Amino acid sequence: MKTSLVLLLGCLIGANGFSSALPYLLLRPDGTFILPNGEISSPTQSRTHGLQEAIDRAVEEHLDLYVMGGDYKNCVYPCSSSVVFPPMQGKSIRFGAATLDFNGFENRKDPGLVFDSCMNVFFDCDAQIVYHLDGAAVRFNPKNLLPVDDFVGPTIVASTFHFAAIAHVNTPVSFVGNQGGLPTDDVSVCCVEISPNHSITRCEFKFIELLGGNVGIRVDTPAENSGFAFNRLTGNFVHEQMKCGVMEGTIGGSPLNSALRGNRWDIHCAPSPGASGMIIRGNRGCWSADVIAEKGPLEFGIEMDSTALENTMSILAIDGGYQGNFSPDQPGSNRFD
């Protein structure tokens, strides 16, 4: 929690509780939330420890949202169903240091945290997300129209998403993982799923740690007339994935991969033995990356699909070698900088 926020909370909390001066909706670790007018809401039978109800109320009342933390061990929000952010525009959302624990879903393939359309949304999550199931821990999938600029169609654009830690613990990872019996080639088992069925452009995605799953960051091959373009993605520590650390594009050889373009990646990955570091199917991307065989030999460090064209690679270290088109004399080739 930033110092300014601590001071602000200190000013707002008095002997008689919270004053009516709160400038946002505040969700507390006991699952209750407080509105700026002083109203305290206590959701009953919530499957998300008040998270979904707080999000829906904040969007309905046009409020920013702060989710209180404390530390990862003692401040836990247990969730037995997905937490879904509806379409948002012009919104600030912040999570303190807590644990969002996703387990016990009726459908084990359902994602943990889900984002619909966003424009000018600033999402800052100092919490850790722990996902015990068979799908994606976090999913970006714009489906519905924006609340203000509804004429642009479903989209995620001009927004930032920062995460401290996402752990997919239904795969065999150090200390906390399980052997969930999931096939290692099932790419739906991932920490982060980005699904550009509608366009996702000009955003910033930052992940300090991604642990486990078959894939760390998975960007799907875009749907027709869609795209994933001109985004910035950072993965400081992407590790112990069973298939690969990063997968840009999910359909090998597809002409639709041409809509994966112009993205900037800054990645450090250390996948599990036998996995690959990065599988790249997009074009005109700029990659600053290193791939480390931390636990044992890798299949490949970098795999470039036939659709991967004109990517610029700045590689600090690469274990496992690489395959693909890297000829400096061939038009459209990828190149090392």
C-alpha positions in Angstrom: 0.0 0.0 0.0 1.5 3.3 -1.0 2.3 5.9 1.7 -0.3 8.4 0.4 -3.0 5.7 0.6 -2.0 4.8 4.1 -2.2 8.4 5.2 -5.6 8.8 3.5 -7.0 5.7 5.2 -5.6 7.0 8.5 -7.5 10.3 8.1 -10.7 8.5 7.2 -10.7 6.0 10.1 -11.8 7.5 13.4 -13.0 6.3 16.8 -16.4 5.6 15.4 -15.3 3.6 12.3 -15.1 4.9 8.7 -16.2 8.4 7.9 -18.4 9.2 4.9 -15.4 10.8 3.1 -14.1 7.6 1.4 -13.5 8.5 -2.2 -14.0 4.9 -3.4 -15.7 1.7 -2.6 -13.7 -0.2 0.0 -13.9 -4.0 0.3 -12.7 -5.3 3.7 -11.1 -8.8 4.4 -14.3 -9.9 6.3 -16.2 -9.6 3.0 -18.1 -6.4 3.8 -17.7 -3.2 1.8 -18.2 0.4 2.5 -19.5 3.1 0.2 -18.5 6.8 0.2 -21.8 7.7 1.9 -20.9 5.5 4.8 -23.2 2.6 3.9 -21.9 -0.8 4.9 -23.0 -3.7 2.8 -22.7 -7.3 4.0 -23.3 -9.7 1.1 -24.8 -13.0 2.2 -24.0 -16.4 0.6 -21.3 -14.8 -1.6 -19.2 -17.3 -3.4 -16.4 -14.8 -3.8 -16.1 -13.4 -0.3 -17.8 -10.2 -1.4 -15.5 -9.6 -4.3 -18.1 -10.0 -7.1 -20.7 -8.0 -5.2 -18.2 -5.1 -4.5 -17.1 -5.0 -8.2 -20.7 -4.9 -9.4 -21.6 -2.2 -7.0 -18.6 -0.1 -7.8 -19.4 -0.3 -11.5 -23.1 0.4 -10.9 -22.3 3.4 -8.7 -19.5 4.7 -10.9 -16.9 4.3 -8.2 -13.2 3.3 -8.0 -12.5 0.2 -6.0 -10.0 -0.7 -3.4 -9.7 -4.2 -2.0 -7.9 -4.2 1.4 -5.0 -6.5 2.1 -2.5 -7.1 4.9 -0.4 -10.1 4.0 -0.7 -13.1 1.8 -1.0 -15.6 4.6 -3.6 -14.0 6.8 -5.7 -11.9 4.4 -7.5 -14.4 2.1 -10.5 -14.0 -0.1 -11.8 -17.5 -0.9 -13.6 -17.8 -4.2 -15.6 -20.8 -5.4 -16.7 -19.2 -8.7 -15.2 -16.9 -11.2 -14.8 -13.2 -10.4 -15.9 -11.2 -13.5 -15.2 -7.6 -14.2 -18.0 -6.3 -16.5 -17.3 -3.8 -19.2 -15.6 -0.7 -17.7 -14.4 2.7 -18.9 -12.4 5.2 -16.9 -11.9 3.1 -13.8 -9.2 2.6 -11.1 -9.0 -0.7 -9.3 -6.4 -1.6 -6.7 -5.8 -4.7 -4.6 -3.7 -4.7 -1.4 -1.5 -7.6 -0.4 -3.9 -10.4 0.0 -4.6 -13.9 -1.5 -7.4 -14.5 -3.9 -7.8 -18.3 -3.6 -9.8 -19.9 -6.5 -11.0 -23.4 -5.7 -14.1 -25.6 -5.5 -15.8 -24.5 -8.7 -18.7 -26.5 -10.1 -16.9 -26.4 -13.5 -13.2 -26.9 -13.1 -12.4 -25.4 -16.5 -13.8 -22.0 -15.5 -11.3 -19.2 -15.1 -10.5 -17.4 -11.9 -10.4 -13.7 -12.7 -12.1 -12.5 -15.9 -12.0 -9.1 -17.7 -14.6 -8.1 -20.3 -14.2 -4.9 -22.4 -12.0 -2.1 -20.9 -11.0 1.4 -21.9 -8.8 3.6 -19.8 -9.0 1.1 -16.9 -6.1 1.1 -14.5 -5.9 -2.2 -12.6 -3.1 -2.7 -10.0 -3.1 -6.0 -8.1 -0.6 -6.4 -5.2 -2.5 -9.6 -4.2 -1.4 -13.0 -5.2 -3.8 -15.1 -7.3 -3.8 -18.8 -6.4 -5.7 -21.1 -8.8 -6.3 -24.8 -8.0 -8.4 -25.8 -11.1 -8.1 -26.9 -14.7 -8.4 -23.7 -16.8 -6.9 -20.2 -16.8 -6.2 -18.3 -13.6 -6.8 -15.0 -15.4 -8.6 -14.4 -18.6 -8.9 -11.3 -20.8 -11.8 -11.8 -23.2 -13.8 -8.7 -24.4 -17.4 -9.8 -25.3 -19.7 -6.9 -24.5 -19.9 -3.2 -25.5 -18.2 -0.5 -23.5 -20.5 1.6 -21.2 -19.7 5.0 -22.8 -18.0 4.5 -26.2 -20.3 1.7 -27.2 -19.8 2.5 -30.9 -16.3 1.0 -31.0 -17.6 -2.5 -30.3 -16.2 -5.0 -27.7 -12.5 -4.2 -27.0 -9.8 -3.9 -24.5 -7.8 -0.8 -25.2 -5.6 2.0 -23.6 -5.6 0.2 -20.2 -3.0 -1.1 -17.8 -3.1 -4.4 -15.9 -0.4 -5.0 -13.3 -0.2 -8.2 -11.2 2.2 -9.2 -8.4 1.9 -13.0 -8.5 -0.3 -15.6 -10.3 0.2 -19.3 -9.3 -1.5 -22.2 -11.1 -1.0 -24.9 -8.5 -2.9 -27.8 -10.2 0.3 -28.7 -12.1 3.5 -30.0 -10.4 5.4 -26.9 -9.3 7.8 -26.5 -6.4 6.5 -26.7 -2.8 2.8 -25.8 -3.6 1.8 -27.6 -6.8 -0.3 -30.7 -7.3 -0.2 -33.4 -10.0 -3.6 -32.8 -11.3 -3.4 -35.4 -14.0 -3.7 -32.7 -16.7 -2.1 -33.4 -20.1 0.9 -31.1 -20.5 -0.2 -30.2 -24.1 -3.5 -28.8 -22.9 -2.8 -25.1 -23.4 -6.1 -24.0 -21.7 -4.2 -24.8 -18.5 -2.5 -21.5 -18.1 -1.7 -18.6 -15.7 -2.9 -15.9 -18.2 -5.2 -16.3 -21.2 -5.6 -13.4 -23.6 -8.4 -14.1 -26.1 -8.7 -11.5 -28.9 -12.0 -12.6 -30.2 -12.4 -8.9 -30.4 -9.5 -6.5 -30.6 -7.1 -6.0 -27.7 -4.7 -3.2 -28.5 -2.4 -0.5 -27.0 -2.5 -1.9 -23.5 0.2 -2.6 -20.9 0.3 -6.0 -19.2 2.8 -6.6 -16.4 3.3 -9.8 -14.4 5.9 -9.9 -11.7 5.7 -13.7 -11.2 3.8 -16.4 -13.1 4.2 -19.9 -11.6 3.0 -23.2 -13.0 0.3 -24.2 -15.5 1.1 -25.6 -18.9 1.6 -22.1 -20.3 2.5 -18.8 -18.5 1.1 -16.2 -20.9 -1.1 -17.5 -23.7 -2.2 -15.1 -26.4 -4.8 -16.8 -28.7 -4.7 -16.6 -32.5 -7.2 -13.7 -33.1 -10.6 -14.2 -34.6 -11.3 -12.9 -38.1 -11.4 -9.0 -38.2 -9.9 -8.9 -34.7 -6.3 -8.5 -33.5 -3.8 -8.3 -30.7 -1.5 -5.4 -31.6 0.8 -2.7 -30.2 0.7 -3.9 -26.6 3.5 -4.0 -24.1 3.9 -7.2 -22.0 6.3 -7.8 -19.2 6.9 -11.1 -17.4 9.7 -10.7 -14.7 9.7 -14.3 -13.6 7.7 -16.8 -15.7 8.6 -20.2 -14.4 7.8 -23.9 -14.1 5.4 -24.2 -17.0 4.9 -27.7 -18.4 4.5 -26.7 -22.1 6.0 -23.2 -22.6 6.5 -19.9 -20.8 5.0 -17.7 -23.5 2.8 -18.7 -26.4 2.0 -16.0 -28.9 -0.7 -17.5 -31.2 -2.4 -20.9 -30.6 -2.9 -22.1 -34.2 0.3 -23.0 -36.0 0.4 -21.8 -39.7 -2.8 -19.9 -39.5 -3.1 -16.7 -41.6 -5.0 -15.2 -38.7 -1.7 -14.9 -36.9 -0.9 -11.9 -39.0 -3.2 -9.9 -36.6 -0.6 -10.6 -33.8 1.6 -7.7 -34.6 3.7 -4.9 -33.2 3.8 -6.1 -29.6 6.7 -5.4 -27.3 7.7 -8.2 -24.9 10.1 -8.2 -22.0 10.3 -11.8 -20.6 12.4 -13.8 -18.3 11.3 -17.4 -18.3 12.5 -20.7 -16.7 10.1 -23.4 -17.8 10.0 -27.0 -16.5 12.3 -29.6 -18.0 11.2 -30.7 -21.5 9.2 -27.5 -22.1 10.0 -24.6 -24.4 10.6 -21.0 -23.4 8.7 -19.1 -26.0 6.5 -20.2 -29.0 6.1 -17.2 -31.3 3.6 -17.0 -34.2 3.1 -13.2 -34.4 4.9 -10.6 -36.6 6.9 -7.4 -36.3 7.2 -7.8 -32.5 10.1 -6.6 -30.4 11.3 -9.2 -27.9 13.8 -8.6 -25.0 14.0 -12.0 -23.4 16.1 -14.7 -21.8 15.2 -18.4 -21.4 16.9 -20.4 -18.5 16.9 -24.2 -18.0 16.7 -23.8 -14.3 15.4 -27.3 -13.4 16.6 -29.4 -16.4 17.1 -29.5 -20.2 14.4 -27.7 -22.4 12.9 -28.8 -25.7 13.6 -25.4 -27.2 14.5 -22.0 -26.0 12.6 -20.3 -28.8 10.3 -21.8 -31.4 9.3 -19.6 -34.4 6.3 -20.6 -36.4 6.1 -20.2 -40.2 3.8 -17.2 -39.5 6.4 -15.4 -37.3 7.8 -12.7 -39.5 10.1 -9.7 -39.0 10.4 -10.1 -35.3 13.4 -8.4 -33.6 14.9 -10.5 -30.8 17.2 -9.1 -28.2 18.2 -12.2 -26.2 20.3 -12.0 -23.1 20.6 -15.8 -22.6 19.0 -18.7 -24.3 19.1 -22.3 -23.1 17.6 -25.0 -25.4 18.6 -23.3 -28.6 16.1 -22.0 -31.2 14.4 -23.1 -34.4 12.7 -21.1 -37.1 13.4 -18.5 -39.8 16.4 -16.3 -38.7 18.1 -15.8 -42.0 19.3 -12.1 -42.1 19.3 -12.2 -45.9 15.8 -13.4 -46.4 12.9 -10.9 -46.7 10.5 -11.2 -43.9 13.0 -13.1 -41.7 13.2 -12.7 -38.0 16.5 -11.3 -36.7 18.6 -11.1 -33.6 19.5 -7.6 -32.5 
